[in-house]
Each structure stands twice: as C-alpha cells, then as structure tokens.
Amino acid sequence: MESATFPGAKGSFQVLTNHAPLISTLAHGKITYVSRAEGRRSLEVDGGVVEVLNNKISVLVERLISQ
C-alpha cells in the first residue's frame, strides 16, 4: 500500500508507509487507497473505525455503500 485516505469523523486524513500507530472513527465518505498492484481504488462507507499498526491497516465499516 502506497497511501490511504480516510473520511475521519473530524476531517479526512492520509496514511503513508511507516505511519505512526493510530485508531480513528470514520464518518460517511470515501476511503481511497493506492497500491502498486491495484492502482487507485475507492470505497464509499457510512461510518466505522480504522486502526493503523506496524504498516497494516484494519478497517471496520458500519455500512459499505459502493465500491
């Protein structure tokens, strides 16, 4: 994963390689990520939680609206 952008509850934020650990709530909006294998992709979600730890991103969404 090159980068990921999330619709945080208090504004959008971006995560890059070697990002500091974090846990954040998500609002309604688009999660966009870029990888060498898949290029740019996005998902529209309606809330959730994201955790970033040791270059791994875990996302739990309340509702996936579209891919």
Secondary structure, DSSP 8 states (H G I E B T S, - for coil): --EEEEEETTEEEEEETT---EEEEEEEEEEEEEETTTEEEEEEEEEEEEEEETTEEEEEES-EEE-
